[in-house]
Amino acid sequence: MHSTSSKRTRILAFSTALLSMAIQPSIAAEKAVLQAGTQPLFEIHGSNTIGAELAPALVKSYLQDQGGETPDIESTTVENERFVVALAGDGKARIKVAAHGSSTGFKALEADQADVWASSRPAKDKEVSKFAARADLTSMVAEHVIAIDGLAIIVHPNNPLKQLTKQQLNGIFSGEIADWKDVGGRSGPIHLYARDNNSGTFDTFNSLVLGKKKLRGDAKRYESNAELSSDVYQDKQGIGFTGYAFVGSNKALAIADGDSPAILPTRLSIATEDYPLSRRLFFYTPGKSANDWVNQFIEFSLSQSGQKIVGDIGFVEQNIIAVEAELDNTVPQSFKRLTKNYRRLSVNFRFAEGRTRLDNKALRDIQRVMQYLEQQQLEPRHLLLIGFADQQSNEFRAQQISELRAHSVHRAFRDKGIEVKAYTGYGQYMPVAQAGGKSGASRNGRVEVWIRKTEQNLAMISQ
C-alpha cells in the first residue's frame, strides 16, 4: 500500500501534467487553457477485443496506482469510445480508449492520433514497412504482448457437438458445409456469426481458419464480441468465433489442427499457446515514447499487477503458475516417465525466426520464470526444459533441432545468471499443430517448461 506522502507525490505529478497540458504552446493556445484538465494524458486506439473491457480496466488501475482517485468511465457521443478519468488534485486525469478494430488503431498511430495501438493480431508486414522510418514495430521496445487470448468457437449449449477440426471450420465458415449433419450434428442449417472486417479477431480467424477462402456472404457481422456471443446464445443453429473472455453461457468446442489431438480452450492450453486458435493481444508504441505516461502504462500492463487484471477480466494472464498436466493416452509412455516428478509451468518459449532467436514474449517470459522461482523460493535446478520440433525429413534431424531449441532457452537463462541443468529435446513427437509451413514451424517448434515437485510448489498449487 502506498504511503500518504507517496500518494501526495503522485497526485502532484498528475496536477503538474495537467497544468503542462494547459500551457503547452499551440495554435489554439487560448482554447487549450480553457480546456485545462480535459485533454487526455494519452490515447489508445484499436481492437474492440482489448478496448471493450481490458484496456479500460488496465487504465483505471494504472491511474489509481499513480495516485489518481476514484477512477471511472466517461462515455462519449461516439459508440465504442470512452474516457477513463481519475481525480488528481483540482483536475482530472483522462486517458482515451477508442475501440473500433485493430486496423483502425494502426491508422491512428500512423496519423499521430494515438499513442498506443491496441491490436488483437501481430502487426502486418505492410504495416511494419509503412512505419519503418519511425520505429521497428517488431522490436521489443515497440511490440508488447499484454495478454494471451483463445479465439473460441462457440455454439448454443444444447448443440451436441464437442469438437471440430480446423478443416471443418474452414468448410463451415466458407459455406462449403451448410448443414450440421455434415459434421456430426443434428440435421439443420448452420447460421454463421462473425466479427467485422475492422476486427483483429476476424483477421486472426481469416489467417488461422479461412486462409484463401472467403467468409460466407450471409454471415452476421459484429463490431462487438459481447453482442456476437449473446446472439449465438439465442440461436440453436448458430456458430460463431469470439475471444475466450466472451464465451459467456455458450459452449466452446475443442479444436483439432491436422492430426494433432483436439484441444479445448483452457487457461493452460491458451497460456502455453498449444490451443490451435490461441493468439496474442498487443499494445504497439512507436518505440519508447516521449510521453512518459505511455511508457509507465506499458510497464504497468506487463507487470504482475497488470497481468492480474488481465486474468480478472477473463483473458489469460502471463503470470507464471504450475499445474498438474493431464496426459492422456495419446502421450507416449517415455514422455510420462520423463515428466513423472514434474508439474508444468504455464508458459512455452517460442522463436522469432530460425531455430534459436527467442521472440519478444519469450524474452519477457525469461524474466517471469526467474521471478516465479524467486517468489516460490525455488532453485534453477528444479526446472526442466523440453524442446520440440516440427516434423522433419528424419527423426534424427528433428531430435537435433529440438535439442537446439532447448539449449537456446538454457543459454538465455544463463545470460541472466541462471544455470538450468536439466534440458533435453523430444524431437517431432507430440505436435500441437498440423506439420509444415510457417504455422507448423512456429507452433510445434517450442520449448516447454516443467518444475520439479517439491514441498514448496505443492503447497503453492494446493492453495
C-alpha positions as CSV (number, residue, x, y, z in Angstrom):
1,M,0.0,0.0,0.0
2,H,1.3,3.5,-0.8
3,S,2.2,5.8,2.0
4,T,0.4,9.2,2.3
5,S,3.4,11.1,1.2
6,S,4.0,9.0,-1.9
7,K,0.3,9.3,-2.8
8,R,0.6,13.1,-2.5
9,T,3.6,13.0,-4.8
10,R,1.7,11.0,-7.4
11,I,-1.3,13.5,-7.2
12,L,1.1,16.4,-7.5
13,A,2.6,14.7,-10.6
14,F,-0.8,14.4,-12.1
15,S,-1.6,18.0,-11.4
16,T,1.7,19.1,-12.9
17,A,0.9,17.1,-16.0
18,L,-2.5,18.7,-16.3
19,L,-1.0,22.1,-15.9
20,S,1.6,21.4,-18.5
21,M,-1.1,20.5,-21.0
22,A,-2.8,23.8,-20.3
23,I,0.4,25.9,-21.0
24,Q,1.8,24.0,-24.0
25,P,2.2,26.4,-26.9
26,S,-0.3,25.7,-29.7
27,I,-2.2,27.4,-32.5
28,A,-5.2,27.4,-30.3
29,A,-3.4,28.3,-27.0
30,E,-6.4,30.0,-25.5
31,K,-8.6,27.0,-26.2
32,A,-6.1,24.7,-24.6
33,V,-6.1,26.9,-21.4
34,L,-9.9,26.8,-21.3
35,Q,-9.8,23.0,-21.6
36,A,-7.1,22.5,-18.9
37,G,-7.7,19.2,-17.3
38,T,-9.7,17.8,-20.1
39,Q,-7.0,16.8,-22.6
40,P,-6.1,13.1,-22.3
41,L,-2.7,12.1,-21.0
42,F,-2.6,9.7,-23.9
43,E,-4.9,7.8,-26.3
44,I,-5.3,4.1,-27.0
45,H,-6.9,3.2,-30.3
46,G,-7.7,-0.2,-31.9
47,S,-9.0,-3.6,-31.1
48,N,-12.5,-4.0,-29.6
49,T,-11.4,-7.2,-28.0
50,I,-8.9,-5.2,-26.0
51,G,-10.8,-1.9,-25.8
52,A,-14.2,-3.1,-24.6
53,E,-13.1,-4.1,-21.1
54,L,-9.4,-4.9,-20.8
55,A,-7.8,-1.6,-21.8
56,P,-10.2,0.5,-19.6
57,A,-9.6,-1.9,-16.6
58,L,-5.8,-1.6,-17.1
59,V,-6.0,2.2,-17.4
60,K,-8.2,2.6,-14.3
61,S,-5.8,0.5,-12.2
62,Y,-2.8,2.4,-13.6
63,L,-4.3,5.8,-12.8
64,Q,-5.1,4.6,-9.3
65,D,-1.6,3.2,-8.9
66,Q,-0.2,6.6,-9.9
67,G,-2.2,8.4,-7.2
68,G,-5.4,9.2,-9.1
69,E,-8.6,8.9,-7.1
70,T,-12.0,7.3,-7.9
71,P,-11.1,6.2,-11.5
72,D,-14.3,5.9,-13.6
73,I,-15.5,5.7,-17.2
74,E,-16.9,8.7,-19.0
75,S,-19.0,7.9,-22.1
76,T,-18.8,9.9,-25.3
77,T,-21.2,10.5,-28.2
78,V,-19.3,8.0,-30.3
79,E,-20.0,4.3,-29.9
80,N,-17.1,2.3,-28.6
81,E,-15.2,5.4,-27.5
82,R,-14.8,6.5,-23.9
83,F,-12.5,8.3,-21.4
84,V,-11.1,6.7,-18.3
85,V,-10.8,9.5,-15.7
86,A,-9.4,9.9,-12.2
87,L,-9.3,12.9,-9.8
88,A,-5.9,14.4,-9.5
89,G,-5.6,17.5,-7.3
90,D,-8.0,20.1,-8.6
91,G,-8.3,18.5,-12.0
92,K,-9.0,15.2,-13.8
93,A,-6.5,12.9,-15.5
94,R,-8.0,11.4,-18.7
95,I,-7.0,8.6,-21.0
96,K,-9.0,8.0,-24.1
97,V,-9.8,4.5,-25.3
98,A,-11.3,4.1,-28.9
99,A,-12.2,0.5,-29.8
100,H,-13.2,0.3,-33.5
101,G,-10.9,-2.6,-34.6
102,S,-7.2,-3.4,-34.8
103,S,-6.7,-1.9,-38.3
104,T,-8.2,1.4,-37.2
105,G,-5.6,1.5,-34.4
106,F,-2.7,1.3,-36.8
107,K,-4.1,4.1,-38.9
108,A,-4.5,6.3,-35.8
109,L,-0.9,5.5,-34.7
110,E,0.4,6.3,-38.2
111,A,-1.5,9.6,-38.2
112,D,-0.3,10.6,-34.7
113,Q,-3.8,10.4,-33.4
114,A,-3.0,7.6,-31.0
115,D,-0.1,7.0,-28.6
116,V,-0.9,3.3,-28.2
117,W,-2.2,0.9,-30.8
118,A,-4.2,-2.0,-29.3
119,S,-4.2,-5.0,-31.6
120,S,-5.6,-8.5,-31.4
121,R,-3.2,-9.6,-34.1
122,P,0.5,-9.1,-34.9
123,A,1.4,-6.1,-37.0
124,K,1.2,-7.0,-40.7
125,D,4.3,-6.9,-42.9
126,K,2.9,-3.9,-44.8
127,E,2.2,-2.0,-41.6
128,V,5.8,-2.7,-40.3
129,S,7.1,-1.4,-43.6
130,K,5.0,1.7,-43.6
131,F,6.1,2.6,-40.1
132,A,9.8,1.6,-40.5
133,A,11.0,5.2,-40.8
134,R,9.7,6.0,-37.4
135,A,10.1,2.7,-35.5
136,D,10.6,-1.0,-35.9
137,L,7.2,-2.4,-34.8
138,T,8.7,-5.9,-34.4
139,S,11.3,-4.7,-31.8
140,M,10.9,-5.3,-28.1
141,V,10.5,-1.6,-27.3
142,A,7.6,-1.3,-29.8
143,E,5.8,-4.6,-29.5
144,H,4.3,-5.5,-26.2
145,V,2.3,-8.8,-25.6
146,I,-0.2,-7.8,-22.9
147,A,-2.3,-11.0,-22.8
148,I,-3.0,-14.3,-24.4
149,D,-6.4,-15.0,-25.8
150,G,-8.1,-18.0,-27.3
151,L,-10.3,-17.5,-30.3
152,A,-13.2,-19.6,-29.1
153,I,-15.5,-21.4,-31.4
154,I,-18.9,-21.1,-29.7
155,V,-22.3,-22.8,-30.3
156,H,-25.5,-22.9,-28.3
157,P,-25.1,-25.0,-25.1
158,N,-27.7,-27.6,-26.4
159,N,-25.6,-28.3,-29.5
160,P,-24.4,-31.9,-29.2
161,L,-21.1,-31.3,-30.9
162,K,-18.0,-31.4,-28.8
163,Q,-15.2,-30.8,-31.3
164,L,-14.3,-29.8,-34.8
165,T,-11.2,-29.8,-36.9
166,K,-9.8,-26.6,-38.5
167,Q,-10.6,-28.1,-41.9
168,Q,-14.3,-28.5,-40.9
169,L,-14.3,-24.9,-39.6
170,N,-12.9,-23.8,-42.9
171,G,-15.8,-25.6,-44.7
172,I,-18.4,-24.2,-42.4
173,F,-17.4,-20.6,-42.5
174,S,-16.7,-20.6,-46.2
175,G,-20.1,-22.1,-46.9
176,E,-18.9,-25.4,-48.3
177,I,-20.6,-27.1,-45.3
178,A,-24.1,-25.7,-44.7
179,D,-25.8,-28.4,-42.6
180,W,-24.9,-29.6,-39.1
181,K,-25.4,-33.2,-40.0
182,D,-22.3,-33.0,-42.3
183,V,-20.1,-32.5,-39.2
184,G,-21.9,-35.0,-36.9
185,G,-24.6,-32.7,-35.5
186,R,-28.3,-32.7,-35.8
187,S,-29.7,-32.0,-39.2
188,G,-30.4,-28.3,-39.8
189,P,-29.0,-25.2,-41.4
190,I,-25.8,-23.7,-39.9
191,H,-26.2,-20.0,-39.1
192,L,-22.9,-18.0,-39.0
193,Y,-21.8,-15.2,-36.7
194,A,-18.6,-13.4,-37.3
195,R,-16.7,-10.2,-36.4
196,D,-16.5,-7.3,-38.9
197,N,-13.6,-6.6,-41.2
198,N,-12.0,-4.0,-39.0
199,S,-11.6,-6.6,-36.2
200,G,-8.3,-8.1,-35.4
201,T,-10.3,-11.1,-34.3
202,F,-11.6,-11.5,-37.8
203,D,-8.0,-11.1,-39.2
204,T,-6.9,-13.8,-36.9
205,F,-9.7,-16.1,-37.9
206,N,-9.1,-15.3,-41.5
207,S,-5.5,-16.2,-41.2
208,L,-5.8,-19.3,-39.0
209,V,-9.0,-20.8,-40.5
210,L,-10.3,-19.4,-43.7
211,G,-6.9,-18.9,-45.5
212,K,-7.6,-18.1,-49.2
213,K,-11.3,-18.7,-48.9
214,K,-14.0,-16.1,-48.3
215,L,-16.4,-15.9,-45.4
216,R,-19.9,-17.0,-46.4
217,G,-21.8,-14.0,-47.6
218,D,-24.8,-14.2,-45.3
219,A,-22.8,-14.4,-42.1
220,K,-24.0,-11.8,-39.5
221,R,-21.2,-9.4,-38.7
222,Y,-20.4,-7.7,-35.4
223,E,-18.1,-4.9,-34.1
224,S,-18.6,-6.3,-30.5
225,N,-17.6,-9.7,-29.1
226,A,-20.2,-9.4,-26.4
227,E,-23.1,-8.8,-28.9
228,L,-22.0,-11.7,-31.1
229,S,-21.8,-14.1,-28.1
230,S,-25.2,-13.0,-26.9
231,D,-26.8,-13.6,-30.3
232,V,-25.3,-17.1,-30.7
233,Y,-26.8,-18.0,-27.3
234,Q,-30.2,-17.1,-28.8
235,D,-29.8,-19.4,-31.8
236,K,-29.6,-23.2,-31.5
237,Q,-28.4,-23.4,-35.1
238,G,-25.7,-20.8,-34.6
239,I,-21.9,-20.9,-34.6
240,G,-19.5,-18.0,-34.1
241,F,-16.0,-17.1,-33.1
242,T,-15.1,-14.7,-30.4
243,G,-12.4,-14.0,-27.7
244,Y,-12.0,-16.5,-24.9
245,A,-13.3,-14.0,-22.4
246,F,-16.6,-13.7,-24.3
247,V,-17.7,-17.3,-24.4
248,G,-20.4,-16.5,-21.8
249,S,-23.1,-19.2,-21.4
250,N,-22.3,-20.7,-24.8
251,K,-20.4,-24.0,-25.4
252,A,-16.8,-23.7,-26.6
253,L,-15.7,-26.5,-28.9
254,A,-12.4,-28.4,-28.8
255,I,-10.4,-27.8,-32.0
256,A,-8.0,-30.1,-33.7
257,D,-5.3,-29.0,-36.1
258,G,-4.4,-31.7,-38.6
259,D,-3.6,-35.0,-36.9
260,S,-2.9,-33.4,-33.5
261,P,-5.5,-34.1,-30.7
262,A,-8.5,-31.8,-30.3
263,I,-7.8,-29.2,-27.6
264,L,-10.3,-27.2,-25.6
265,P,-9.6,-23.5,-24.9
266,T,-8.5,-23.6,-21.2
267,R,-6.3,-21.4,-19.0
268,L,-3.3,-23.7,-19.6
269,S,-3.8,-24.5,-23.3
270,I,-4.2,-20.8,-24.1
271,A,-1.3,-19.6,-21.9
272,T,1.1,-22.1,-23.5
273,E,-0.4,-21.3,-26.9
274,D,-1.0,-25.1,-27.5
275,Y,-4.6,-24.4,-28.3
276,P,-4.8,-24.2,-32.1
277,L,-6.7,-20.9,-32.1
278,S,-4.7,-19.2,-29.4
279,R,-3.5,-15.7,-30.2
280,R,-1.6,-12.8,-28.6
281,L,-3.0,-9.4,-27.7
282,F,-0.7,-6.5,-28.3
283,F,0.0,-2.9,-27.4
284,Y,2.2,-1.2,-30.0
285,T,4.0,2.0,-29.5
286,P,6.5,4.0,-31.7
287,G,9.4,2.6,-29.7
288,K,10.0,4.3,-26.3
289,S,7.6,7.2,-26.2
290,A,8.5,10.8,-25.5
291,N,5.4,10.8,-23.3
292,D,6.5,9.1,-20.1
293,W,2.8,8.4,-19.1
294,V,2.8,5.9,-22.0
295,N,6.0,4.2,-21.0
296,Q,4.8,3.8,-17.4
297,F,1.4,2.5,-18.6
298,I,3.0,-0.1,-20.8
299,E,5.3,-1.3,-18.0
300,F,2.3,-1.4,-15.6
301,S,0.3,-3.5,-18.1
302,L,3.2,-6.0,-18.4
303,S,3.8,-6.2,-14.6
304,Q,2.4,-8.8,-12.3
305,S,-0.2,-6.3,-11.1
306,G,-1.2,-5.5,-14.6
307,Q,-1.3,-9.2,-15.6
308,K,-3.5,-10.0,-12.6
309,I,-6.1,-7.6,-14.1
310,V,-5.8,-9.4,-17.4
311,G,-6.8,-12.6,-15.6
312,D,-9.6,-10.9,-13.7
313,I,-11.2,-9.5,-16.9
314,G,-11.3,-13.1,-18.3
315,F,-8.3,-13.2,-20.6
316,V,-5.2,-15.4,-19.9
317,E,-2.5,-13.6,-17.9
318,Q,1.2,-14.2,-18.3
319,N,2.0,-14.5,-14.6
320,I,3.5,-18.0,-14.2
321,I,1.7,-20.8,-12.4
322,A,2.4,-24.5,-12.0
323,V,-0.3,-27.0,-12.9
324,E,-0.7,-30.8,-12.9
325,A,-0.5,-31.7,-16.5
326,E,-3.3,-34.0,-17.8
327,L,-1.5,-36.5,-20.1
328,D,-4.0,-38.7,-22.0
329,N,-3.4,-41.9,-24.0
330,T,-2.0,-40.0,-26.9
331,V,1.1,-39.1,-24.9
332,P,4.0,-41.6,-25.2
333,Q,5.0,-43.5,-22.1
334,S,8.5,-42.2,-22.4
335,F,7.3,-38.7,-22.0
336,K,5.2,-39.6,-19.0
337,R,8.3,-41.1,-17.4
338,L,10.3,-38.0,-18.2
339,T,7.8,-35.7,-16.5
340,K,6.6,-38.0,-13.8
341,N,8.1,-35.9,-11.0
342,Y,7.3,-32.6,-12.5
343,R,4.4,-30.1,-13.0
344,R,4.1,-27.9,-16.0
345,L,4.6,-24.2,-15.9
346,S,2.0,-22.1,-17.8
347,V,4.5,-20.9,-20.5
348,N,6.0,-22.1,-23.7
349,F,9.1,-20.5,-25.3
350,R,8.7,-19.7,-29.0
351,F,11.1,-18.3,-31.5
352,A,11.1,-15.2,-33.7
353,E,12.8,-16.7,-36.7
354,G,15.0,-19.7,-37.4
355,R,15.5,-22.1,-34.5
356,T,17.4,-20.1,-31.9
357,R,16.3,-16.5,-31.6
358,L,13.6,-16.1,-28.9
359,D,10.7,-13.8,-29.7
360,N,9.8,-10.7,-27.7
361,K,7.3,-12.5,-25.5
362,A,9.9,-15.3,-24.7
363,L,12.4,-12.7,-23.7
364,R,10.0,-11.2,-21.2
365,D,9.0,-14.8,-20.1
366,I,12.6,-15.5,-19.1
367,Q,12.2,-12.7,-16.5
368,R,8.8,-14.0,-15.5
369,V,10.1,-17.5,-14.8
370,M,13.0,-16.0,-12.8
371,Q,10.5,-14.0,-10.8
372,Y,8.4,-17.1,-10.2
373,L,11.4,-19.1,-8.9
374,E,12.3,-16.2,-6.5
375,Q,8.8,-15.8,-5.2
376,Q,8.3,-19.6,-4.7
377,Q,11.8,-19.9,-3.2
378,L,12.8,-22.5,-5.8
379,E,16.2,-23.1,-7.4
380,P,17.0,-23.3,-11.2
381,R,17.9,-27.0,-10.6
382,H,14.1,-27.6,-10.2
383,L,13.5,-26.6,-13.8
384,L,13.3,-28.9,-16.8
385,L,13.3,-27.6,-20.4
386,I,11.9,-29.8,-23.1
387,G,12.4,-28.8,-26.7
388,F,10.1,-29.9,-29.6
389,A,10.5,-29.6,-33.4
390,D,8.1,-29.5,-36.3
391,Q,8.1,-32.7,-38.5
392,Q,11.4,-33.1,-40.4
393,S,12.8,-35.4,-43.1
394,N,14.0,-37.8,-40.5
395,E,13.8,-38.4,-36.7
396,F,17.5,-37.7,-36.1
397,R,17.2,-34.2,-37.6
398,A,14.1,-33.4,-35.6
399,Q,15.8,-34.5,-32.4
400,Q,18.8,-32.2,-33.1
401,I,16.5,-29.3,-33.8
402,S,14.5,-29.9,-30.6
403,E,17.7,-30.1,-28.5
404,L,19.0,-26.9,-30.2
405,R,15.8,-25.1,-29.1
406,A,16.1,-26.3,-25.5
407,H,19.7,-25.2,-25.5
408,S,18.8,-21.7,-26.8
409,V,16.4,-21.2,-23.8
410,H,19.1,-22.7,-21.5
411,R,21.6,-20.1,-22.8
412,A,19.1,-17.3,-22.4
413,F,18.7,-18.1,-18.7
414,R,22.5,-18.5,-18.4
415,D,22.9,-15.0,-19.8
416,K,20.8,-13.7,-16.9
417,G,22.9,-15.6,-14.4
418,I,20.6,-18.6,-14.0
419,E,22.0,-22.0,-14.7
420,V,19.4,-24.6,-15.7
421,K,20.9,-28.1,-15.5
422,A,18.1,-30.2,-17.0
423,Y,17.2,-29.6,-20.6
424,T,16.6,-32.0,-23.5
425,G,14.8,-32.4,-26.8
426,Y,11.8,-34.6,-27.6
427,G,12.0,-34.4,-31.4
428,Q,8.9,-34.1,-33.6
429,Y,6.6,-36.0,-31.3
430,M,3.5,-34.6,-29.5
431,P,2.7,-31.9,-32.2
432,V,0.1,-29.3,-31.3
433,A,-0.4,-28.1,-34.9
434,Q,-0.5,-29.5,-38.4
435,A,3.0,-30.1,-39.6
436,G,4.7,-27.9,-42.2
437,G,4.5,-24.3,-43.2
438,K,5.1,-21.2,-41.1
439,S,2.4,-22.1,-38.6
440,G,3.6,-25.7,-38.0
441,A,7.2,-24.5,-37.5
442,S,6.3,-21.8,-35.1
443,R,3.7,-23.7,-33.0
444,N,5.3,-27.2,-33.0
445,G,8.8,-25.7,-32.6
446,R,8.6,-24.8,-28.9
447,V,10.2,-25.3,-25.5
448,E,8.0,-26.4,-22.6
449,V,9.0,-25.6,-19.0
450,W,8.4,-28.0,-16.2
451,I,9.1,-27.7,-12.4
452,R,10.2,-30.5,-10.1
453,K,7.6,-31.3,-7.4
454,T,8.8,-30.0,-4.1
455,E,7.1,-29.3,-0.8
456,Q,7.1,-25.6,-1.7
457,N,5.4,-25.8,-5.1
458,L,3.0,-28.5,-4.0
459,A,1.9,-26.2,-1.2
460,M,1.5,-23.3,-3.7
461,I,-0.6,-25.4,-6.0
462,S,-2.9,-26.6,-3.3
463,Q,-3.8,-23.0,-2.2
